[in-house]
Amino acid sequence: MIKRNIGFIVCIWVACVLNISSAVAQSRSYEGSITVKPVQLEQKGNFLHIDIDFYLNNVKVKSARGVDFIPRLAAPGRNQNLPKVSIKGRDEYLAYEREVAVMSAKEKRSYEKPYVVEKGNKLRNDTIHYRYVLRYESWMADARLDVQRDECGCGETALMEVEEFDKVTLERILVPYVVMPQMAYLQPKAEEIKQRDIQAECFLDFVVNKVDIRPDYMNNPQELAKIRKMIDELKSDPSVKVNRLDIIGYASPEGTLATNKRLSEGRAMALREYLASKYDFSRNQYSIIFGGENWEGLEKALETIEMEYKNEVLDIIRNIPIEKGRETKLMQLRGGEPYRYLLKYIFPSLRVAICKVNYEIKNFNVDEAKEIIKSRPQNLSLNEMFLVANTYQAGSQEFIDIFETAVRMYPQDEVANINAATAALSRKDLTSAERYLGMVHSKKDVPEYNNAMGILMLMKGDYELSKKYLKIAEQSGLDAARSNLEELARKKANAAEMRKDGK
């Protein structure tokens, strides 16, 4: 909880005595002297407190005369009179009482009531304590206080020789300093040729020991449709040029490696023939690759299911090399029961064919990229996205959205993650920023990474670690880091003051 230092005010106590000499006493409405002592001119919350003491020394007001003291707030372009202090002689006081007594209700509502009205013959040596509070307004921040004297009651006033308050003393309220960090984004390198790979897996069903594809056999219609959908999307995009189609066949581990290789390559060639019948790619654009026995796929499949002796099966896969009889060990485990389960339920899913398409995408200018990002952001390079982002105001929602799109399209790219982290920091999403920065490994020496880490640590309250990262970025010549070190100093000073004030 913030403690407000309401009392952090130093009021200047100055008294200036208005001495009335005997030579001019007869022209005055009173004899003696009056000292005006300003005590306080201070803002506290929503109110302005004004305290003045009027010291009377041997004061005697003439019976038919009076004197008014009118405090006034004076600011550039605006003045405001405050309720007056009125001191009246005997006859003048009686006339005042009669005047008030005969006022109508309407007159009383519009009457500017004095702060106090005193009988001058009863005061002589006394003190009038003026304590007034009014609602604070912003213009009062530059206001000073003076006091005017009116002895004729006609509105002709004279400014008293009173030491004025130079300015309203504003309440000192300590609030946590809000850091305004300077973000720094890293521009990705431009790609001269934008080459991409996309792939689709299909689990084709073949008749036992056959390598020809039957498009209507078992699950083949759905599996083949996945590959066609991928290729159709590429061919329908005029900005894409297909370079090569790699068809990679994997075999399940049972049987000999030679047999598995023959079946795998045969099935991959069958998939090539099927695609050749559907598309106009040249023969030399196809490449057949034997992926080997799919032990990696087997391990991943086991991690997602529950079966008896699973840990023992995984132990054999992970610790016994293929050339040392891995498959034989599996077949011998627990009388062959786990192996028979794998053979029936897992191995068929390991006979997978992958169609990987390598293609190029044309380069876009900024105006083109600004439209492409709305429909096919995957066709843009990181540099093209960066250029589009910079057509928007830095820190705007459109600006931030592009860096988040970039990391979604390129989740493993370290530059994309640094920029996405910086964008997350700009909207104070520390969790996302930390996750993105955790993806950075080889680019921890770039100043933009260290600037982002410094901001993250600053926002988390780890000032020493923040300073370490920001210093590294500053030494690399990053101006934003220099500004952030200044922000760090302000935040640390504010935090220390808050702690001190909280004691």
ZIPE-V299955 format. One record per backbone hydrogen bond with DSSP energy under -0.5 kcal/mol. CO is the residue of the C=O (numbers start at 1). NH is the residue of the N-H. E is the energy in kcal/mol with one decimal. If there is no record, write none. Layout:
co->CO nh->NH e->E
co->CO nh->NH e->E
//
This chain:
co->2 nh->4 e->-0.6
co->3 nh->5 e->-0.5
co->4 nh->6 e->-2.2
co->5 nh->8 e->-1.7
co->5 nh->172 e->-0.6
co->7 nh->9 e->-2.7
co->9 nh->11 e->-0.7
co->11 nh->13 e->-0.7
co->12 nh->14 e->-0.9
co->14 nh->38 e->-0.8
co->16 nh->36 e->-1.3
co->17 nh->19 e->-1.0
co->18 nh->34 e->-1.1
co->19 nh->21 e->-0.7
co->21 nh->24 e->-1.2
co->21 nh->25 e->-0.8
co->24 nh->27 e->-1.3
co->24 nh->28 e->-0.6
co->25 nh->28 e->-1.1
co->29 nh->62 e->-2.8
co->31 nh->60 e->-1.4
co->33 nh->57 e->-2.7
co->34 nh->18 e->-1.7
co->34 nh->36 e->-0.5
co->35 nh->37 e->-0.6
co->35 nh->55 e->-3.1
co->36 nh->16 e->-1.3
co->36 nh->38 e->-0.6
co->37 nh->53 e->-2.5
co->38 nh->14 e->-0.7
co->40 nh->51 e->-2.5
co->41 nh->169 e->-2.4
co->42 nh->49 e->-3.4
co->44 nh->47 e->-1.7
co->46 nh->136 e->-2.9
co->47 nh->44 e->-3.0
co->48 nh->50 e->-0.5
co->48 nh->134 e->-1.9
co->49 nh->42 e->-2.2
co->50 nh->132 e->-2.9
co->51 nh->39 e->-2.7
co->51 nh->40 e->-1.9
co->52 nh->130 e->-3.5
co->53 nh->37 e->-3.2
co->53 nh->55 e->-0.6
co->54 nh->56 e->-0.5
co->54 nh->128 e->-2.7
co->55 nh->35 e->-3.0
co->56 nh->58 e->-0.5
co->56 nh->126 e->-0.7
co->57 nh->33 e->-2.2
co->59 nh->124 e->-0.6
co->60 nh->31 e->-2.3
co->62 nh->65 e->-1.9
co->63 nh->92 e->-2.3
co->65 nh->89 e->-3.0
co->67 nh->87 e->-2.8
co->68 nh->70 e->-0.5
co->68 nh->150 e->-2.7
co->69 nh->71 e->-0.7
co->69 nh->85 e->-2.7
co->70 nh->148 e->-2.3
co->71 nh->82 e->-2.8
co->72 nh->74 e->-0.6
co->72 nh->146 e->-2.2
co->73 nh->75 e->-0.5
co->73 nh->80 e->-2.5
co->74 nh->144 e->-2.3
co->75 nh->78 e->-2.5
co->78 nh->75 e->-3.1
co->80 nh->73 e->-2.8
co->84 nh->86 e->-0.6
co->84 nh->115 e->-2.6
co->84 nh->116 e->-1.2
co->85 nh->69 e->-2.9
co->86 nh->118 e->-3.0
co->87 nh->67 e->-2.6
co->88 nh->120 e->-4.0
co->89 nh->93 e->-2.5
co->90 nh->94 e->-2.0
co->91 nh->95 e->-2.2
co->92 nh->96 e->-1.9
co->93 nh->97 e->-2.3
co->94 nh->98 e->-2.1
co->95 nh->99 e->-2.2
co->96 nh->100 e->-2.3
co->97 nh->101 e->-2.1
co->98 nh->102 e->-1.7
co->100 nh->103 e->-1.1
co->104 nh->108 e->-2.4
co->105 nh->109 e->-1.8
co->106 nh->110 e->-1.3
co->107 nh->111 e->-0.9
co->111 nh->113 e->-1.2
co->116 nh->86 e->-2.7
co->118 nh->88 e->-2.9
co->118 nh->120 e->-0.6
co->119 nh->122 e->-1.4
co->120 nh->123 e->-0.9
co->120 nh->124 e->-1.1
co->123 nh->125 e->-1.6
co->124 nh->59 e->-2.2
co->124 nh->126 e->-0.6
co->126 nh->56 e->-3.1
co->127 nh->129 e->-0.6
co->128 nh->54 e->-2.7
co->128 nh->130 e->-0.8
co->129 nh->131 e->-0.7
co->130 nh->52 e->-2.5
co->132 nh->50 e->-3.1
co->134 nh->48 e->-3.3
co->137 nh->140 e->-1.8
co->138 nh->141 e->-1.7
co->139 nh->142 e->-1.2
co->140 nh->143 e->-1.8
co->143 nh->168 e->-0.9
co->144 nh->74 e->-2.4
co->145 nh->165 e->-0.7
co->146 nh->72 e->-2.8
co->147 nh->160 e->-2.4
co->148 nh->70 e->-3.2
co->149 nh->158 e->-2.4
co->150 nh->68 e->-2.9
co->151 nh->66 e->-0.5
co->155 nh->157 e->-0.9
co->158 nh->149 e->-3.2
co->160 nh->162 e->-2.2
co->162 nh->164 e->-0.5
co->165 nh->145 e->-0.9
co->168 nh->170 e->-0.7
co->169 nh->43 e->-3.0
co->171 nh->173 e->-0.8
co->172 nh->5 e->-0.8
co->172 nh->174 e->-0.6
co->173 nh->175 e->-0.6
co->177 nh->179 e->-0.7
co->181 nh->183 e->-0.6
co->185 nh->187 e->-0.6
co->190 nh->192 e->-0.6
co->193 nh->195 e->-1.2
co->194 nh->361 e->-2.0
co->196 nh->359 e->-2.6
co->198 nh->357 e->-3.5
co->200 nh->355 e->-2.5
co->202 nh->204 e->-0.9
co->202 nh->353 e->-2.5
co->204 nh->206 e->-0.5
co->207 nh->210 e->-2.7
co->213 nh->215 e->-0.7
co->214 nh->217 e->-2.3
co->217 nh->220 e->-2.5
co->219 nh->223 e->-2.0
co->220 nh->224 e->-2.9
co->221 nh->225 e->-1.5
co->222 nh->226 e->-1.1
co->223 nh->227 e->-1.0
co->224 nh->228 e->-2.3
co->225 nh->229 e->-2.4
co->226 nh->230 e->-1.7
co->227 nh->231 e->-2.3
co->228 nh->232 e->-3.1
co->229 nh->233 e->-1.9
co->230 nh->234 e->-1.4
co->231 nh->235 e->-2.7
co->232 nh->236 e->-1.8
co->234 nh->237 e->-1.1
co->236 nh->238 e->-0.7
co->237 nh->240 e->-1.9
co->239 nh->362 e->-2.3
co->241 nh->360 e->-3.0
co->244 nh->246 e->-0.5
co->244 nh->358 e->-3.0
co->245 nh->247 e->-0.6
co->245 nh->287 e->-2.2
co->246 nh->248 e->-0.6
co->246 nh->356 e->-3.3
co->247 nh->249 e->-0.5
co->247 nh->289 e->-2.6
co->248 nh->354 e->-2.8
co->249 nh->291 e->-3.2
co->249 nh->292 e->-0.6
co->251 nh->294 e->-3.7
co->256 nh->260 e->-2.5
co->257 nh->261 e->-2.6
co->258 nh->262 e->-2.4
co->259 nh->263 e->-2.6
co->260 nh->264 e->-2.7
co->261 nh->265 e->-2.7
co->262 nh->266 e->-2.1
co->263 nh->267 e->-2.4
co->264 nh->268 e->-2.2
co->265 nh->269 e->-2.5
co->266 nh->270 e->-1.7
co->267 nh->271 e->-1.9
co->268 nh->272 e->-1.9
co->269 nh->273 e->-2.4
co->270 nh->274 e->-2.1
co->271 nh->275 e->-2.4
co->272 nh->276 e->-2.7
co->273 nh->277 e->-1.4
co->274 nh->278 e->-0.5
co->275 nh->278 e->-1.1
co->275 nh->279 e->-2.2
co->282 nh->285 e->-1.6
co->283 nh->286 e->-1.7
co->285 nh->245 e->-3.4
co->287 nh->247 e->-3.2
co->289 nh->249 e->-2.6
co->289 nh->291 e->-0.7
co->292 nh->251 e->-2.3
co->293 nh->295 e->-2.3
co->294 nh->298 e->-1.6
co->295 nh->299 e->-2.3
co->296 nh->300 e->-2.1
co->297 nh->301 e->-2.3
co->298 nh->302 e->-2.3
co->299 nh->303 e->-1.5
co->300 nh->304 e->-0.5
co->301 nh->304 e->-1.2
co->302 nh->305 e->-1.0
co->307 nh->310 e->-1.3
co->309 nh->313 e->-2.2
co->310 nh->314 e->-2.7
co->311 nh->315 e->-2.1
co->312 nh->316 e->-1.8
co->313 nh->317 e->-2.2
co->314 nh->318 e->-2.4
co->315 nh->319 e->-1.5
co->316 nh->320 e->-2.2
co->319 nh->321 e->-0.6
co->321 nh->324 e->-1.1
co->321 nh->326 e->-0.8
co->322 nh->325 e->-1.7
co->322 nh->326 e->-0.6
co->325 nh->329 e->-2.3
co->326 nh->330 e->-1.9
co->327 nh->331 e->-2.3
co->328 nh->332 e->-1.7
co->329 nh->333 e->-1.2
co->332 nh->335 e->-1.3
co->333 nh->336 e->-1.9
co->333 nh->338 e->-0.5
co->334 nh->337 e->-1.5
co->336 nh->340 e->-2.3
co->337 nh->341 e->-1.7
co->338 nh->342 e->-2.3
co->339 nh->343 e->-2.8
co->340 nh->344 e->-1.7
co->341 nh->345 e->-2.9
co->342 nh->346 e->-1.8
co->342 nh->347 e->-3.1
co->346 nh->349 e->-1.1
co->347 nh->350 e->-1.9
co->347 nh->351 e->-0.5
co->348 nh->351 e->-1.1
co->350 nh->352 e->-2.0
co->352 nh->250 e->-2.6
co->353 nh->202 e->-2.6
co->354 nh->248 e->-2.9
co->354 nh->356 e->-0.7
co->355 nh->200 e->-1.9
co->355 nh->357 e->-0.5
co->356 nh->246 e->-3.4
co->356 nh->358 e->-0.5
co->357 nh->198 e->-2.0
co->358 nh->243 e->-2.8
co->358 nh->244 e->-1.9
co->359 nh->196 e->-3.0
co->360 nh->241 e->-2.7
co->361 nh->194 e->-0.7
co->365 nh->369 e->-2.9
co->366 nh->370 e->-2.2
co->367 nh->371 e->-0.9
co->368 nh->371 e->-0.8
co->368 nh->372 e->-2.5
co->369 nh->373 e->-2.4
co->371 nh->374 e->-1.2
co->371 nh->375 e->-0.6
co->372 nh->375 e->-1.1
co->372 nh->376 e->-3.0
co->376 nh->379 e->-2.2
co->377 nh->380 e->-1.8
co->381 nh->385 e->-2.1
co->382 nh->386 e->-2.3
co->383 nh->387 e->-2.2
co->384 nh->388 e->-1.9
co->385 nh->389 e->-2.7
co->386 nh->390 e->-1.7
co->388 nh->391 e->-2.0
co->389 nh->392 e->-1.8
co->393 nh->396 e->-2.3
co->396 nh->400 e->-2.5
co->397 nh->401 e->-2.7
co->398 nh->402 e->-1.4
co->399 nh->403 e->-1.1
co->400 nh->404 e->-1.6
co->401 nh->405 e->-2.1
co->402 nh->406 e->-2.4
co->403 nh->407 e->-1.7
co->404 nh->408 e->-1.2
co->405 nh->409 e->-2.1
co->406 nh->410 e->-2.2
co->410 nh->413 e->-1.3
co->413 nh->417 e->-1.7
co->414 nh->418 e->-2.3
co->415 nh->419 e->-2.4
co->416 nh->420 e->-2.3
co->417 nh->421 e->-2.3
co->418 nh->422 e->-2.1
co->419 nh->423 e->-2.4
co->420 nh->424 e->-2.3
co->421 nh->425 e->-2.2
co->422 nh->426 e->-1.6
co->423 nh->427 e->-0.8
co->424 nh->427 e->-0.7
co->424 nh->429 e->-3.0
co->425 nh->428 e->-1.8
co->428 nh->430 e->-1.2
co->429 nh->433 e->-2.0
co->430 nh->434 e->-2.5
co->431 nh->435 e->-1.9
co->432 nh->436 e->-2.7
co->433 nh->437 e->-2.5
co->434 nh->438 e->-1.5
co->436 nh->439 e->-1.6
co->437 nh->440 e->-1.5
co->441 nh->444 e->-0.5
co->443 nh->446 e->-1.2
co->446 nh->449 e->-0.6
co->446 nh->450 e->-1.8
co->447 nh->451 e->-2.6
co->448 nh->452 e->-2.1
co->449 nh->453 e->-2.6
co->450 nh->454 e->-2.4
co->451 nh->455 e->-2.3
co->452 nh->456 e->-2.5
co->453 nh->457 e->-2.6
co->454 nh->458 e->-2.1
co->455 nh->459 e->-2.7
co->456 nh->460 e->-1.6
co->457 nh->461 e->-0.7
co->457 nh->462 e->-2.4
co->458 nh->461 e->-0.8
co->461 nh->463 e->-1.3
co->462 nh->466 e->-2.1
co->463 nh->467 e->-2.3
co->464 nh->468 e->-1.8
co->465 nh->469 e->-2.1
co->466 nh->470 e->-2.6
co->467 nh->471 e->-2.4
co->468 nh->472 e->-1.6
co->469 nh->473 e->-2.1
co->470 nh->474 e->-2.8
co->471 nh->475 e->-2.6
co->472 nh->476 e->-0.8
co->473 nh->476 e->-0.6
co->473 nh->478 e->-1.7
co->474 nh->477 e->-2.3
co->477 nh->479 e->-0.7
co->478 nh->481 e->-0.5
co->478 nh->482 e->-1.2
co->479 nh->483 e->-2.0
co->480 nh->484 e->-2.2
co->481 nh->485 e->-2.0
co->482 nh->486 e->-1.4
co->483 nh->487 e->-2.0
co->484 nh->488 e->-2.5
co->485 nh->489 e->-2.1
co->486 nh->490 e->-2.1
co->487 nh->491 e->-2.6
co->488 nh->492 e->-2.7
co->489 nh->493 e->-2.3
co->490 nh->494 e->-2.5
co->491 nh->495 e->-2.6
co->492 nh->496 e->-2.4
co->493 nh->497 e->-2.2
co->494 nh->498 e->-2.6
co->495 nh->499 e->-2.3
co->496 nh->500 e->-2.5
co->497 nh->501 e->-2.9
co->498 nh->502 e->-1.6
co->500 nh->503 e->-1.1
//
